[in-house]
Amino acid sequence: MIDKKIAKLVNEQVNKELYSAYLYLDFANYYADEGLDGFAHWYEIQAQEERDHAMMMRRYLIDNGIRVTFDAIAKPDKKYADTTAPLKAGFEHEQYVTSLINNIYNEAFAIKDFKTMQFLDWFIKEQGEEEKNAEDMIKKMELFGHDAKGLYALNQELAARVYTPSATGPAM
């Protein structure tokens, strides 16, 4: 049985992962409005990955006899000054999510909940990748995004992203 505090934190994270999906769909909407369909596509896939993360955590709780509860998902309310702003907001958000996962891990470690720690190992690695991807997108936008041809090429690159459900993550 999972400790009640750990179960509460993981359940809260389910809801935060669903908010992440909303946030990334908001980014996708912004880029679609700006005519950058490749950026919009990239964030649509990112939203799907966040939904997958929520489902993995939900399944973990259910498989351990914990009833999952859902909170209202806040409406993203950011306004973007330029095409780099969502990228920076995405990077900051990934850093925030990393801190949340690390907090759950720390709490599990404190009570020697090795099962939850092992479950979270995949998410810790995933967050490292998410932060690097977000940071790389900012760098590319700063290097190429202010030139029309560079922005076009970057948009095309992002349009080529293909959604692939995680085969190595915790079972859903």
Residue pairs with C-beta under 8 A, 6 or more apart in sequence:
1 64
1 65
2 10
2 61
2 64
2 65
2 66
2 113
2 115
2 116
3 111
3 113
5 107
5 111
6 104
6 107
6 108
6 111
6 113
6 116
7 61
7 64
7 66
9 103
9 104
9 107
10 57
10 60
10 61
10 66
10 104
10 116
11 57
11 61
11 66
11 68
11 69
12 71
13 57
13 100
13 101
13 104
14 54
14 57
14 58
14 61
14 68
14 70
15 54
15 70
15 71
15 73
16 97
16 100
17 50
17 51
17 53
17 54
17 57
17 97
18 50
18 51
18 54
18 70
18 73
19 73
19 74
20 47
20 50
20 53
20 93
20 97
21 47
21 48
21 50
21 51
21 54
22 47
22 73
22 74
22 75
22 76
23 76
23 89
23 90
23 93
24 43
24 44
24 46
24 47
24 50
24 90
25 43
25 44
25 47
26 76
26 78
27 39
27 43
27 46
27 86
27 89
27 90
28 39
28 40
28 41
28 42
28 43
28 44
28 47
29 40
30 80
30 86
31 37
31 39
31 40
31 43
31 83
31 86
32 40
34 83
36 83
36 151
36 155
37 155
37 159
38 154
38 155
38 156
38 157
38 158
38 159
38 160
39 83
39 155
39 158
41 158
41 159
41 161
42 137
42 158
42 159
42 161
43 86
43 90
45 161
45 162
45 163
46 90
48 163
49 163
49 166
52 165
52 166
52 169
52 172
53 123
53 126
55 172
56 166
56 169
56 170
56 171
56 172
58 68
59 170
59 171
59 172
60 119
60 170
61 67
61 68
62 68
64 115
78 85
78 86
78 89
80 86
80 89
83 141
83 145
83 151
84 138
84 141
84 142
84 145
87 134
87 137
87 138
87 141
88 138
90 134
90 137
91 131
91 134
91 135
91 137
91 138
94 127
94 130
94 131
94 134
95 131
97 127
97 130
98 124
98 127
98 128
98 130
98 131
101 120
101 123
101 124
101 127
102 124
104 116
104 120
105 116
105 117
105 120
105 124
107 113
108 114
108 116
108 117
108 120
109 117
119 170
122 168
122 169
122 170
123 170
126 166
126 169
140 154
141 154
143 150
144 150
144 151
144 153
144 154
145 151
145 154
